[in-house]
Structures are given as C-alpha cells and as structure tokens.
Amino acid sequence: MEYEVTMILYHFPNAQMVVENPYQNTKTLSHNAAKETLGLHNTDFWSMKLIAWNCCGAANQSFMRHFRDLKNTHSPVMMLILETKLAGDRARDSASNLYSSYHIVDAEGYAGGLWLLWDRNQISVEVVSTSNQAIHAIVKVRNHPTISNVDWFFSGIYGRPQFDIRSLLWQELTNLAEYVFGPWIISGDFNDVLLQTKKFGGLPVNQTRIQAYSSCMNACNMMDLGFVGGRFTWVNMQSDGQIIREHLDRFWGNPEWRTSFPEATVFHLPRVHSDHNPILLNLNPS
C-alpha cells in the first residue's frame, strides 16, 4: 500500500503533513506526528531498521556529515550505500570509520560502488556472492527480544543506468532465485520504474525496460513492500529547468519474508546530499 506525502518539516517546524491513502480518508498530521509517521523519532529502542541510500559519491565531507546524521537519527543495524564512486584503500578507510563491519564492491572508475555496513553487535552478515551491481548476504539477528530465530537472505543492488548492463543484473537475480529458500528481500536503486505513474516529467516510460524489470521481480517471487513518504525517490539535478522525478529506490520482499515480518514498513526519508532519497525499512515499527 502506498501513501503520498507532502512534507515541509525541515523548513517550517510548525507545518503539517498530508498523508493521502486512496483506500482511506486523507489525514493531516501535526509536525511531531508527521515525524513519528516518517520514522524520525526513535520511539522504540528495540526497533530494527535498515537503510538503503544512493549517495551519489562518498568522497567528501558532505556525505560523511549526512551519513552520520542518518545513522544517529535512526540507528539502523545495517546500511546499504550505493554509487560510492570509491575503490581500494580509500573506500576501505572511509567505510571502516562508519560501521564496525562492512563489505565493499569497488567502483569502476567513477561508476558504481556498493557498501554493505552493519552493526555486528546486533546482526551477523555472511556475504555469499557479489557482482559489480549487487551484494548478496545471509543476515542473522543477535539478541533481540522480538525478532529471534529468523534469518533472511538480503540482496542489495545498484542497477546501472545503461539498460544492457542492468539486464545482466536482472538475469543475475533470476538465476539466484533458483537457490534462495526462505525469507528474501531485495533493496536498492533499481534505476527503473514499473508504471508511468512512478515517473513525473521527461519521456514516457519504456515498455521493454518495464517488462524486463517486472519479469525479474516475478521470477524472484517478490512483493512490493509499499512505502510511507513522498511518491518519488529521485529527482534530476539538471539546470535546464525541466524537472523529472522517479520512484527508483525500493524494498521488495518475498511472501516468506512478509510472513516473518508482517508489520515491516518502508519510509522514504527526506532527500539530503544526493539526488536520491534514503529509504528506511523498519522491521517492527509497533
């Protein structure tokens, strides 16, 4: 289920937020209630959160400042950072300053780059395979009072902008689906949309690309986990005056994962530093 949110929280502290749900009445929330809805208050010490964010470059202090703001505000146990544009020792030095454990897929020149970062005191992560567009891992929860004895398979992905290269990712996930049993989530920047309504401005969506994306998610038996927040997760940063917005960043889960975490909720967080919004998955928001 999707919610469309109009939000101006950071600019006007006393502002209200409108949450529109096509199946229910529209709700208008106060500033504090809006922050609760968007997961900006850590009201539950035991909530378990994951964040995926295409940062569009992790080489400067602006990224470090906003990364630490996200981490301090939401306390995620795992973060997937995409399009880092860093490789080698520089990438490892940066990642090691952010989390106790990490796995890095190096950028190729100034293209791509994925970091999977996690708090080893709360979860264990076993990376089982990687490519230049994905990190696949088994996640196990440690010492949690409400989430126990549940392991799941995690695929963090960055779909390259070029369709011929991104098609290799769809094939990679489709092949992997034959070997994944049990709960599985796929998260990241898919660099494509599934419906015309997921894009505002620019050229119409490409049906060939939609079919390739959709076929891959169907082959993996994935369900869209929905979201709370703004409708789009990416905006172009062009100076020609044409605004294009798209819903590129998502969390998907298979039925086994949804059964294991029926209350899990995805939040589109405010956009900072990058042209992509960070997206947050709270496994047990209640």
C-alpha atoms as an extended CHARMM CRD file, in Angstrom:
* protein
*
       286  EXT
         1         1  MET       CA              0.0000000000        0.0000000000        0.0000000000  PROA      1               0.0000000000
         2         2  GLU       CA              1.3660000000        3.4130000000       -0.8950000000  PROA      2               0.0000000000
         3         3  TYR       CA              0.9260000000        6.7900000000        0.7620000000  PROA      3               0.0000000000
         4         4  GLU       CA              1.5720000000       10.0910000000       -0.9040000000  PROA      4               0.0000000000
         5         5  VAL       CA              3.0290000000       12.6180000000        1.4980000000  PROA      5               0.0000000000
         6         6  THR       CA              3.5510000000       16.3230000000        1.0770000000  PROA      6               0.0000000000
         7         7  MET       CA              6.1820000000       17.3480000000        3.6140000000  PROA      7               0.0000000000
         8         8  ILE       CA              7.8940000000       20.5990000000        4.5140000000  PROA      8               0.0000000000
         9         9  LEU       CA              9.0060000000       19.6450000000        8.0090000000  PROA      9               0.0000000000
        10        10  TYR       CA             12.5650000000       20.8880000000        7.9750000000  PROA      10              0.0000000000
        11        11  HSD       CA             11.7380000000       24.3450000000        6.6680000000  PROA      11              0.0000000000
        12        12  PHE       CA              8.6670000000       25.1020000000        8.7650000000  PROA      12              0.0000000000
        13        13  PRO       CA              8.7520000000       23.4590000000       12.2150000000  PROA      13              0.0000000000
        14        14  ASN       CA              5.0570000000       24.0450000000       12.8510000000  PROA      14              0.0000000000
        15        15  ALA       CA              3.9460000000       22.7900000000        9.4530000000  PROA      15              0.0000000000
        16        16  GLN       CA              1.5160000000       19.9520000000        8.8950000000  PROA      16              0.0000000000
        17        17  MET       CA              1.8850000000       16.9270000000        6.6650000000  PROA      17              0.0000000000
        18        18  VAL       CA             -0.8230000000       15.4520000000        4.4890000000  PROA      18              0.0000000000
        19        19  VAL       CA             -0.9300000000       11.6770000000        4.1630000000  PROA      19              0.0000000000
        20        20  GLU       CA             -3.1100000000       10.5330000000        1.2910000000  PROA      20              0.0000000000
        21        21  ASN       CA             -4.2480000000        6.9270000000        1.1400000000  PROA      21              0.0000000000
        22        22  PRO       CA             -6.5300000000        6.0570000000       -1.8130000000  PROA      22              0.0000000000
        23        23  TYR       CA             -8.3620000000        3.4810000000        0.2830000000  PROA      23              0.0000000000
        24        24  GLN       CA             -8.9940000000        5.6540000000        3.3430000000  PROA      24              0.0000000000
        25        25  ASN       CA             -9.7080000000        9.2450000000        4.2550000000  PROA      25              0.0000000000
        26        26  THR       CA             -6.9280000000       11.7970000000        3.9540000000  PROA      26              0.0000000000
        27        27  LYS       CA             -5.1410000000       12.5310000000        7.2190000000  PROA      27              0.0000000000
        28        28  THR       CA             -3.4980000000       15.7840000000        8.2660000000  PROA      28              0.0000000000
        29        29  LEU       CA             -0.8290000000       15.3330000000       10.9060000000  PROA      29              0.0000000000
        30        30  SER       CA              0.9070000000       17.7730000000       13.2090000000  PROA      30              0.0000000000
        31        31  HSD       CA              4.6450000000       18.3180000000       12.9110000000  PROA      31              0.0000000000
        32        32  ASN       CA              5.5100000000       15.8480000000       15.6800000000  PROA      32              0.0000000000
        33        33  ALA       CA              3.0190000000       13.2560000000       14.4600000000  PROA      33              0.0000000000
        34        34  ALA       CA              4.4230000000       13.6180000000       10.9530000000  PROA      34              0.0000000000
        35        35  LYS       CA              7.9250000000       12.9330000000       12.2330000000  PROA      35              0.0000000000
        36        36  GLU       CA              6.5980000000        9.8440000000       14.0150000000  PROA      36              0.0000000000
        37        37  THR       CA              4.9590000000        8.6550000000       10.7900000000  PROA      37              0.0000000000
        38        38  LEU       CA              8.1840000000        9.1080000000        8.8420000000  PROA      38              0.0000000000
        39        39  GLY       CA             10.2240000000        7.3170000000       11.4920000000  PROA      39              0.0000000000
        40        40  LEU       CA             12.1760000000       10.4290000000       12.5000000000  PROA      40              0.0000000000
        41        41  HSD       CA             11.7780000000        9.7230000000       16.2280000000  PROA      41              0.0000000000
        42        42  ASN       CA             13.3250000000        6.5730000000       17.6380000000  PROA      42              0.0000000000
        43        43  THR       CA             10.4030000000        5.7860000000       19.9540000000  PROA      43              0.0000000000
        44        44  ASP       CA             11.1060000000        2.0630000000       20.1860000000  PROA      44              0.0000000000
        45        45  PHE       CA             14.5290000000        1.1120000000       21.4660000000  PROA      45              0.0000000000
        46        46  TRP       CA             14.0960000000       -2.3840000000       20.0730000000  PROA      46              0.0000000000
        47        47  SER       CA             13.0130000000       -1.4340000000       16.5690000000  PROA      47              0.0000000000
        48        48  MET       CA             15.2900000000       -2.8890000000       13.8860000000  PROA      48              0.0000000000
        49        49  LYS       CA             15.9620000000       -0.6870000000       10.8760000000  PROA      49              0.0000000000
        50        50  LEU       CA             17.7520000000       -0.9890000000        7.5420000000  PROA      50              0.0000000000
        51        51  ILE       CA             18.5930000000        1.9610000000        5.2850000000  PROA      51              0.0000000000
        52        52  ALA       CA             19.4070000000        1.9290000000        1.5660000000  PROA      52              0.0000000000
        53        53  TRP       CA             20.7800000000        5.1090000000        0.0040000000  PROA      53              0.0000000000
        54        54  ASN       CA             22.2810000000        6.0290000000       -3.3400000000  PROA      54              0.0000000000
        55        55  CYS       CA             24.6110000000        8.7270000000       -2.0570000000  PROA      55              0.0000000000
        56        56  CYS       CA             25.9680000000        9.7810000000       -5.4790000000  PROA      56              0.0000000000
        57        57  GLY       CA             29.5130000000        9.8670000000       -4.1740000000  PROA      57              0.0000000000
        58        58  ALA       CA             31.0390000000        9.1630000000       -0.7560000000  PROA      58              0.0000000000
        59        59  ALA       CA             34.2800000000       11.0610000000       -1.1770000000  PROA      59              0.0000000000
        60        60  ASN       CA             33.5160000000       14.3480000000        0.5560000000  PROA      60              0.0000000000
        61        61  GLN       CA             32.6680000000       15.7350000000        3.9700000000  PROA      61              0.0000000000
        62        62  SER       CA             29.0830000000       16.4780000000        2.9610000000  PROA      62              0.0000000000
        63        63  PHE       CA             28.4600000000       12.7400000000        2.5780000000  PROA      63              0.0000000000
        64        64  MET       CA             30.1130000000       11.9760000000        5.9190000000  PROA      64              0.0000000000
        65        65  ARG       CA             28.0470000000       14.6180000000        7.7130000000  PROA      65              0.0000000000
        66        66  HSD       CA             24.7290000000       13.4640000000        6.2750000000  PROA      66              0.0000000000
        67        67  PHE       CA             25.6070000000        9.7910000000        6.7380000000  PROA      67              0.0000000000
        68        68  ARG       CA             26.2450000000       10.3590000000       10.4350000000  PROA      68              0.0000000000
        69        69  ASP       CA             23.0040000000       12.3290000000       10.7310000000  PROA      69              0.0000000000
        70        70  LEU       CA             21.0980000000        9.3810000000        9.2640000000  PROA      70              0.0000000000
        71        71  LYS       CA             22.8650000000        6.9030000000       11.4970000000  PROA      71              0.0000000000
        72        72  ASN       CA             22.4170000000        8.9510000000       14.6760000000  PROA      72              0.0000000000
        73        73  THR       CA             18.7630000000        9.7320000000       13.9630000000  PROA      73              0.0000000000
        74        74  HSD       CA             17.5810000000        6.2510000000       13.0060000000  PROA      74              0.0000000000
        75        75  SER       CA             20.1440000000        3.8360000000       14.4920000000  PROA      75              0.0000000000
        76        76  PRO       CA             19.9670000000        1.3290000000       11.6260000000  PROA      76              0.0000000000
        77        77  VAL       CA             21.5540000000       -2.0750000000       12.1840000000  PROA      77              0.0000000000
        78        78  MET       CA             22.5220000000       -2.2090000000        8.5080000000  PROA      78              0.0000000000
        79        79  MET       CA             23.0470000000        0.3450000000        5.7480000000  PROA      79              0.0000000000
        80        80  LEU       CA             23.4160000000       -0.1800000000        2.0150000000  PROA      80              0.0000000000
        81        81  ILE       CA             25.3070000000        2.7000000000        0.3960000000  PROA      81              0.0000000000
        82        82  LEU       CA             25.2410000000        2.8670000000       -3.3980000000  PROA      82              0.0000000000
        83        83  GLU       CA             27.1500000000        4.6720000000       -6.1210000000  PROA      83              0.0000000000
        84        84  THR       CA             30.0050000000        5.4690000000       -3.7450000000  PROA      84              0.0000000000
        85        85  LYS       CA             32.4050000000        6.1850000000       -6.6200000000  PROA      85              0.0000000000
        86        86  LEU       CA             35.2500000000        4.9620000000       -4.4090000000  PROA      86              0.0000000000
        87        87  ALA       CA             37.5870000000        1.9720000000       -4.6270000000  PROA      87              0.0000000000
        88        88  GLY       CA             40.6160000000        0.4390000000       -2.9690000000  PROA      88              0.0000000000
        89        89  ASP       CA             42.1410000000        1.6980000000        0.2550000000  PROA      89              0.0000000000
        90        90  ARG       CA             40.2340000000        4.9580000000        0.1050000000  PROA      90              0.0000000000
        91        91  ALA       CA             36.9100000000        3.1050000000        0.1280000000  PROA      91              0.0000000000
        92        92  ARG       CA             38.0040000000        0.8150000000        2.9580000000  PROA      92              0.0000000000
        93        93  ASP       CA             39.3620000000        3.6460000000        5.0760000000  PROA      93              0.0000000000
        94        94  SER       CA             36.0630000000        5.5300000000        4.7240000000  PROA      94              0.0000000000
        95        95  ALA       CA             33.8090000000        2.5260000000        5.4080000000  PROA      95              0.0000000000
        96        96  SER       CA             35.8050000000        1.4260000000        8.4540000000  PROA      96              0.0000000000
        97        97  ASN       CA             35.1350000000        4.8050000000       10.0740000000  PROA      97              0.0000000000
        98        98  LEU       CA             31.3790000000        4.3760000000        9.7050000000  PROA      98              0.0000000000
        99        99  TYR       CA             30.4730000000        0.8860000000       10.9780000000  PROA      99              0.0000000000
       100       100  SER       CA             32.0970000000       -1.9630000000       12.8510000000  PROA      100             0.0000000000
       101       101  SER       CA             31.6820000000       -4.3580000000        9.9170000000  PROA      101             0.0000000000
       102       102  TYR       CA             31.4530000000       -3.8330000000        6.1850000000  PROA      102             0.0000000000
       103       103  HSD       CA             31.7630000000       -5.3710000000        2.7450000000  PROA      103             0.0000000000
       104       104  ILE       CA             32.7810000000       -3.3130000000       -0.2700000000  PROA      104             0.0000000000
       105       105  VAL       CA             32.2740000000       -3.6670000000       -4.0010000000  PROA      105             0.0000000000
       106       106  ASP       CA             34.7020000000       -1.2260000000       -5.5770000000  PROA      106             0.0000000000
       107       107  ALA       CA             33.6190000000        1.4170000000       -8.0360000000  PROA      107             0.0000000000
       108       108  GLU       CA             34.8900000000        1.0600000000      -11.5770000000  PROA      108             0.0000000000
       109       109  GLY       CA             36.4870000000        4.3990000000      -12.2350000000  PROA      109             0.0000000000
       110       110  TYR       CA             33.8090000000        6.8740000000      -11.1660000000  PROA      110             0.0000000000
       111       111  ALA       CA             30.9340000000        4.4500000000      -11.8260000000  PROA      111             0.0000000000
       112       112  GLY       CA             29.1070000000        2.3650000000       -9.2450000000  PROA      112             0.0000000000
       113       113  GLY       CA             30.4450000000        1.1150000000       -5.9490000000  PROA      113             0.0000000000
       114       114  LEU       CA             28.4440000000       -0.5790000000       -3.1860000000  PROA      114             0.0000000000
       115       115  TRP       CA             28.9940000000       -0.7000000000        0.5780000000  PROA      115             0.0000000000
       116       116  LEU       CA             27.1340000000       -3.0030000000        2.9400000000  PROA      116             0.0000000000
       117       117  LEU       CA             27.6760000000       -1.7860000000        6.5220000000  PROA      117             0.0000000000
       118       118  TRP       CA             26.3340000000       -3.4120000000        9.6790000000  PROA      118             0.0000000000
       119       119  ASP       CA             26.4570000000       -3.4080000000       13.4600000000  PROA      119             0.0000000000
       120       120  ARG       CA             27.9790000000       -6.7600000000       14.3610000000  PROA      120             0.0000000000
       121       121  ASN       CA             26.6780000000       -6.4860000000       17.9320000000  PROA      121             0.0000000000
       122       122  GLN       CA             23.1050000000       -6.7420000000       16.6510000000  PROA      122             0.0000000000
       123       123  ILE       CA             23.3120000000       -8.8280000000       13.4930000000  PROA      123             0.0000000000
       124       124  SER       CA             25.7370000000      -11.1340000000       11.7390000000  PROA      124             0.0000000000
       125       125  VAL       CA             26.1020000000      -10.9110000000        7.9810000000  PROA      125             0.0000000000
       126       126  GLU       CA             27.6150000000      -13.5730000000        5.7670000000  PROA      126             0.0000000000
       127       127  VAL       CA             28.2840000000      -12.2640000000        2.2620000000  PROA      127             0.0000000000
       128       128  VAL       CA             27.8450000000      -15.1790000000       -0.1260000000  PROA      128             0.0000000000
       129       129  SER       CA             28.4040000000      -13.5190000000       -3.5220000000  PROA      129             0.0000000000
       130       130  THR       CA             28.9040000000      -10.1480000000       -5.1700000000  PROA      130             0.0000000000
       131       131  SER       CA             28.9570000000       -8.5510000000       -8.5940000000  PROA      131             0.0000000000
       132       132  ASN       CA             29.5120000000       -5.0040000000       -9.8030000000  PROA      132             0.0000000000
       133       133  GLN       CA             25.7560000000       -4.4160000000       -9.2860000000  PROA      133             0.0000000000
       134       134  ALA       CA             24.9030000000       -6.4580000000       -6.1850000000  PROA      134             0.0000000000
       135       135  ILE       CA             25.8640000000       -7.7920000000       -2.7760000000  PROA      135             0.0000000000
       136       136  HSD       CA             24.0850000000      -10.9720000000       -1.6430000000  PROA      136             0.0000000000
       137       137  ALA       CA             24.2250000000      -11.9950000000        2.0070000000  PROA      137             0.0000000000
       138       138  ILE       CA             22.6160000000      -14.0410000000        4.7740000000  PROA      138             0.0000000000
       139       139  VAL       CA             21.5100000000      -11.9060000000        7.7340000000  PROA      139             0.0000000000
       140       140  LYS       CA             21.1380000000      -13.3630000000       11.2300000000  PROA      140             0.0000000000
       141       141  VAL       CA             19.7270000000      -11.4170000000       14.1820000000  PROA      141             0.0000000000
       142       142  ARG       CA             21.5410000000      -11.4660000000       17.5260000000  PROA      142             0.0000000000
       143       143  ASN       CA             19.9670000000      -10.9900000000       20.9800000000  PROA      143             0.0000000000
       144       144  HSD       CA             16.7080000000       -9.2900000000       20.0410000000  PROA      144             0.0000000000
       145       145  PRO       CA             13.6210000000       -9.6560000000       22.2660000000  PROA      145             0.0000000000
       146       146  THR       CA             11.0280000000       -9.6560000000       19.4750000000  PROA      146             0.0000000000
       147       147  ILE       CA             12.9660000000      -10.8710000000       16.4290000000  PROA      147             0.0000000000
       148       148  SER       CA             14.6350000000      -14.1970000000       17.1220000000  PROA      148             0.0000000000
       149       149  ASN       CA             15.4460000000      -17.3280000000       15.1800000000  PROA      149             0.0000000000
       150       150  VAL       CA             14.7140000000      -15.5630000000       11.8880000000  PROA      150             0.0000000000
       151       151  ASP       CA             17.4480000000      -15.4510000000        9.2720000000  PROA      151             0.0000000000
       152       152  TRP       CA             16.9010000000      -13.9810000000        5.8580000000  PROA      152             0.0000000000
       153       153  PHE       CA             18.6170000000      -13.5700000000        2.5250000000  PROA      153             0.0000000000
       154       154  PHE       CA             19.4440000000       -9.9930000000        1.5370000000  PROA      154             0.0000000000
       155       155  SER       CA             20.2930000000       -8.6630000000       -1.9160000000  PROA      155             0.0000000000
       156       156  GLY       CA             21.4890000000       -5.0780000000       -2.0660000000  PROA      156             0.0000000000
       157       157  ILE       CA             21.5580000000       -3.8250000000       -5.6250000000  PROA      157             0.0000000000
       158       158  TYR       CA             22.5890000000       -0.8710000000       -7.7450000000  PROA      158             0.0000000000
       159       159  GLY       CA             21.1410000000       -1.1900000000      -11.2280000000  PROA      159             0.0000000000
       160       160  ARG       CA             23.4650000000        0.5470000000      -13.6770000000  PROA      160             0.0000000000
       161       161  PRO       CA             21.8960000000        3.3200000000      -15.7840000000  PROA      161             0.0000000000
       162       162  GLN       CA             22.6920000000        1.5180000000      -19.0640000000  PROA      162             0.0000000000
       163       163  PHE       CA             19.9010000000       -0.9370000000      -19.8690000000  PROA      163             0.0000000000
       164       164  ASP       CA             22.1890000000       -3.5590000000      -21.4370000000  PROA      164             0.0000000000
       165       165  ILE       CA             24.3010000000       -3.6680000000      -18.2640000000  PROA      165             0.0000000000
       166       166  ARG       CA             21.2570000000       -3.5340000000      -15.9670000000  PROA      166             0.0000000000
       167       167  SER       CA             19.8150000000       -6.5030000000      -17.8710000000  PROA      167             0.0000000000
       168       168  LEU       CA             22.7350000000       -8.5460000000      -16.5500000000  PROA      168             0.0000000000
       169       169  LEU       CA             21.5410000000       -7.7360000000      -13.0220000000  PROA      169             0.0000000000
       170       170  TRP       CA             18.0110000000       -8.9370000000      -13.8360000000  PROA      170             0.0000000000
       171       171  GLN       CA             19.5000000000      -12.1870000000      -15.1090000000  PROA      171             0.0000000000
       172       172  GLU       CA             21.7170000000      -12.4940000000      -12.0180000000  PROA      172             0.0000000000
       173       173  LEU       CA             18.7190000000      -12.1670000000       -9.6910000000  PROA      173             0.0000000000
       174       174  THR       CA             16.6180000000      -14.5430000000      -11.7910000000  PROA      174             0.0000000000
       175       175  ASN       CA             19.3460000000      -17.1850000000      -11.6480000000  PROA      175             0.0000000000
       176       176  LEU       CA             19.8000000000      -16.6530000000       -7.9150000000  PROA      176             0.0000000000
       177       177  ALA       CA             16.0870000000      -17.2140000000       -7.2620000000  PROA      177             0.0000000000
       178       178  GLU       CA             16.5150000000      -20.9230000000       -8.0010000000  PROA      178             0.0000000000
       179       179  TYR       CA             18.8180000000      -21.2700000000       -4.9850000000  PROA      179             0.0000000000
       180       180  VAL       CA             17.1980000000      -18.9970000000       -2.3810000000  PROA      180             0.0000000000
       181       181  PHE       CA             14.8180000000      -20.6710000000        0.0510000000  PROA      181             0.0000000000
       182       182  GLY       CA             13.0850000000      -18.8520000000        2.8610000000  PROA      182             0.0000000000
       183       183  PRO       CA             12.7610000000      -15.0960000000        3.5540000000  PROA      183             0.0000000000
       184       184  TRP       CA             14.4300000000      -12.8270000000        0.9690000000  PROA      184             0.0000000000
       185       185  ILE       CA             14.4720000000       -9.0810000000        0.4880000000  PROA      185             0.0000000000
       186       186  ILE       CA             15.9200000000       -7.0920000000       -2.4100000000  PROA      186             0.0000000000
       187       187  SER       CA             16.7040000000       -3.4370000000       -1.8620000000  PROA      187             0.0000000000
       188       188  GLY       CA             18.4670000000       -0.5600000000       -3.5280000000  PROA      188             0.0000000000
       189       189  ASP       CA             18.3990000000        1.6640000000       -6.5830000000  PROA      189             0.0000000000
       190       190  PHE       CA             16.7790000000       -0.2440000000       -9.4510000000  PROA      190             0.0000000000
       191       191  ASN       CA             17.2790000000        2.6520000000      -11.8860000000  PROA      191             0.0000000000
       192       192  ASP       CA             13.9190000000        1.9490000000      -13.4820000000  PROA      192             0.0000000000
       193       193  VAL       CA             10.1950000000        2.2140000000      -12.8230000000  PROA      193             0.0000000000
       194       194  LEU       CA              7.3400000000       -0.2160000000      -13.2940000000  PROA      194             0.0000000000
       195       195  LEU       CA              4.4980000000        2.1780000000      -14.1460000000  PROA      195             0.0000000000
       196       196  GLN       CA              4.0390000000        5.5310000000      -15.8460000000  PROA      196             0.0000000000
       197       197  THR       CA              2.6270000000        6.8360000000      -12.5470000000  PROA      197             0.0000000000
       198       198  LYS       CA              6.0530000000        6.2340000000      -10.9860000000  PROA      198             0.0000000000
       199       199  LYS       CA              7.5440000000        8.9630000000      -13.1680000000  PROA      199             0.0000000000
       200       200  PHE       CA              6.8860000000       12.6880000000      -13.4700000000  PROA      200             0.0000000000
       201       201  GLY       CA              8.2260000000       14.6810000000      -16.4180000000  PROA      201             0.0000000000
       202       202  GLY       CA             10.5700000000       13.7080000000      -19.2280000000  PROA      202             0.0000000000
       203       203  LEU       CA              9.9620000000       10.9970000000      -21.8150000000  PROA      203             0.0000000000
       204       204  PRO       CA              7.3050000000        8.2920000000      -21.3680000000  PROA      204             0.0000000000
       205       205  VAL       CA              8.4340000000        5.1110000000      -19.6460000000  PROA      205             0.0000000000
       206       206  ASN       CA              9.9800000000        2.4130000000      -21.8360000000  PROA      206             0.0000000000
       207       207  GLN       CA              7.8210000000       -0.7070000000      -22.0510000000  PROA      207             0.0000000000
       208       208  THR       CA             10.7490000000       -3.0010000000      -22.8510000000  PROA      208             0.0000000000
       209       209  ARG       CA             12.5280000000       -1.8990000000      -19.7020000000  PROA      209             0.0000000000
       210       210  ILE       CA              9.3550000000       -2.2480000000      -17.6390000000  PROA      210             0.0000000000
       211       211  GLN       CA              8.8720000000       -5.8050000000      -18.9020000000  PROA      211             0.0000000000
       212       212  ALA       CA             12.4490000000       -6.7910000000      -18.0720000000  PROA      212             0.0000000000
       213       213  TYR       CA             12.2110000000       -5.3510000000      -14.5330000000  PROA      213             0.0000000000
       214       214  SER       CA              8.7780000000       -6.8660000000      -13.8950000000  PROA      214             0.0000000000
       215       215  SER       CA              9.7690000000      -10.2860000000      -15.2100000000  PROA      215             0.0000000000
       216       216  CYS       CA             12.7720000000      -10.3500000000      -12.8810000000  PROA      216             0.0000000000
       217       217  MET       CA             10.7150000000       -9.4790000000       -9.7810000000  PROA      217             0.0000000000
       218       218  ASN       CA              8.1150000000      -12.0940000000      -10.7480000000  PROA      218             0.0000000000
       219       219  ALA       CA             10.8140000000      -14.7280000000      -11.2230000000  PROA      219             0.0000000000
       220       220  CYS       CA             12.1040000000      -13.9020000000       -7.7260000000  PROA      220             0.0000000000
       221       221  ASN       CA              8.5250000000      -14.0900000000       -6.3380000000  PROA      221             0.0000000000
       222       222  MET       CA              8.8470000000      -10.5690000000       -4.9590000000  PROA      222             0.0000000000
       223       223  MET       CA              6.1600000000       -8.3690000000       -3.4190000000  PROA      223             0.0000000000
       224       224  ASP       CA              6.4300000000       -4.5810000000       -3.3120000000  PROA      224             0.0000000000
       225       225  LEU       CA              6.5780000000       -3.6690000000        0.3890000000  PROA      225             0.0000000000
       226       226  GLY       CA              4.9340000000       -0.2810000000       -0.2150000000  PROA      226             0.0000000000
       227       227  PHE       CA              6.0600000000        2.9140000000        1.4790000000  PROA      227             0.0000000000
       228       228  VAL       CA              5.1970000000        5.9390000000        3.5760000000  PROA      228             0.0000000000
       229       229  GLY       CA              6.5740000000        9.2400000000        2.2980000000  PROA      229             0.0000000000
       230       230  GLY       CA              6.9160000000       11.1640000000       -0.9280000000  PROA      230             0.0000000000
       231       231  ARG       CA              5.8910000000        9.4060000000       -4.1220000000  PROA      231             0.0000000000
       232       232  PHE       CA              9.2990000000        9.6820000000       -5.8130000000  PROA      232             0.0000000000
       233       233  THR       CA             12.8100000000        8.8290000000       -4.5850000000  PROA      233             0.0000000000
       234       234  TRP       CA             14.9150000000       10.5410000000       -7.2540000000  PROA      234             0.0000000000
       235       235  VAL       CA             14.8950000000       13.9800000000       -8.8620000000  PROA      235             0.0000000000
       236       236  ASN       CA             17.1120000000       15.1640000000      -11.6980000000  PROA      236             0.0000000000
       237       237  MET       CA             19.6010000000       17.8660000000      -10.7930000000  PROA      237             0.0000000000
       238       238  GLN       CA             19.7350000000       19.4640000000      -14.2350000000  PROA      238             0.0000000000
       239       239  SER       CA             19.9120000000       23.2030000000      -14.6860000000  PROA      239             0.0000000000
       240       240  ASP       CA             17.8120000000       23.3340000000      -17.8680000000  PROA      240             0.0000000000
       241       241  GLY       CA             14.6080000000       23.8730000000      -15.9020000000  PROA      241             0.0000000000
       242       242  GLN       CA             12.9610000000       20.5300000000      -16.7290000000  PROA      242             0.0000000000
       243       243  ILE       CA             12.0290000000       18.6090000000      -13.5830000000  PROA      243             0.0000000000
       244       244  ILE       CA             11.9930000000       14.8160000000      -13.7360000000  PROA      244             0.0000000000
       245       245  ARG       CA             11.0870000000       12.6950000000      -10.7250000000  PROA      245             0.0000000000
       246       246  GLU       CA             11.0060000000        8.8930000000      -10.4770000000  PROA      246             0.0000000000
       247       247  HSD       CA             10.4310000000        6.1310000000       -7.9410000000  PROA      247             0.0000000000
       248       248  LEU       CA             13.7110000000        4.2480000000       -8.4120000000  PROA      248             0.0000000000
       249       249  ASP       CA             14.5820000000        3.0820000000       -4.8950000000  PROA      249             0.0000000000
       250       250  ARG       CA             12.6350000000        0.2460000000       -3.2690000000  PROA      250             0.0000000000
       251       251  PHE       CA             12.4440000000       -2.6250000000       -0.8440000000  PROA      251             0.0000000000
       252       252  TRP       CA             10.9620000000       -5.8550000000       -2.2120000000  PROA      252             0.0000000000
       253       253  GLY       CA             10.2630000000       -8.9980000000       -0.1930000000  PROA      253             0.0000000000
       254       254  ASN       CA              9.0610000000      -12.4880000000       -0.9700000000  PROA      254             0.0000000000
       255       255  PRO       CA              5.9710000000      -13.9550000000        0.7850000000  PROA      255             0.0000000000
       256       256  GLU       CA              8.1300000000      -15.8000000000        3.3230000000  PROA      256             0.0000000000
       257       257  TRP       CA              9.8120000000      -12.5550000000        4.3330000000  PROA      257             0.0000000000
       258       258  ARG       CA              6.4900000000      -10.7330000000        4.6230000000  PROA      258             0.0000000000
       259       259  THR       CA              5.1160000000      -13.5540000000        6.7600000000  PROA      259             0.0000000000
       260       260  SER       CA              8.1410000000      -13.3260000000        9.0490000000  PROA      260             0.0000000000
       261       261  PHE       CA              7.8320000000       -9.5220000000        9.3660000000  PROA      261             0.0000000000
       262       262  PRO       CA              4.1550000000       -8.6470000000        8.8200000000  PROA      262             0.0000000000
       263       263  GLU       CA              4.4660000000       -5.1880000000       10.4200000000  PROA      263             0.0000000000
       264       264  ALA       CA              7.5540000000       -4.1160000000        8.4690000000  PROA      264             0.0000000000
       265       265  THR       CA              7.1610000000       -0.6470000000        6.9510000000  PROA      265             0.0000000000
       266       266  VAL       CA              9.2000000000        1.2760000000        4.3800000000  PROA      266             0.0000000000
       267       267  PHE       CA              9.7410000000        5.0220000000        4.8130000000  PROA      267             0.0000000000
       268       268  HSD       CA             11.0010000000        7.4650000000        2.1910000000  PROA      268             0.0000000000
       269       269  LEU       CA             13.2200000000        9.8290000000        4.1630000000  PROA      269             0.0000000000
       270       270  PRO       CA             13.9630000000       13.4630000000        3.2390000000  PROA      270             0.0000000000
       271       271  ARG       CA             16.4990000000       13.8970000000        0.4340000000  PROA      271             0.0000000000
       272       272  VAL       CA             19.9330000000       15.2030000000        1.5050000000  PROA      272             0.0000000000
       273       273  HSD       CA             23.3390000000       15.4530000000       -0.2230000000  PROA      273             0.0000000000
       274       274  SER       CA             22.2450000000       13.2280000000       -3.1230000000  PROA      274             0.0000000000
       275       275  ASP       CA             19.5730000000       13.3490000000       -5.8190000000  PROA      275             0.0000000000
       276       276  HSD       CA             18.1360000000       10.1670000000       -4.2230000000  PROA      276             0.0000000000
       277       277  ASN       CA             16.1050000000        9.9000000000       -1.0340000000  PROA      277             0.0000000000
       278       278  PRO       CA             17.3520000000        7.4150000000        1.5440000000  PROA      278             0.0000000000
       279       279  ILE       CA             14.7730000000        4.6910000000        2.1360000000  PROA      279             0.0000000000
       280       280  LEU       CA             14.3240000000        3.0360000000        5.5270000000  PROA      280             0.0000000000
       281       281  LEU       CA             12.8160000000       -0.3390000000        6.3660000000  PROA      281             0.0000000000
       282       282  ASN       CA             11.6370000000       -0.7280000000        9.9660000000  PROA      282             0.0000000000
       283       283  LEU       CA             11.0820000000       -4.4200000000       10.6660000000  PROA      283             0.0000000000
       284       284  ASN       CA              8.9560000000       -3.9210000000       13.7710000000  PROA      284             0.0000000000
       285       285  PRO       CA              7.6980000000       -0.3040000000       13.9410000000  PROA      285             0.0000000000
       286       286  SER       CA              4.9960000000       -1.0710000000       16.5080000000  PROA      286             0.0000000000
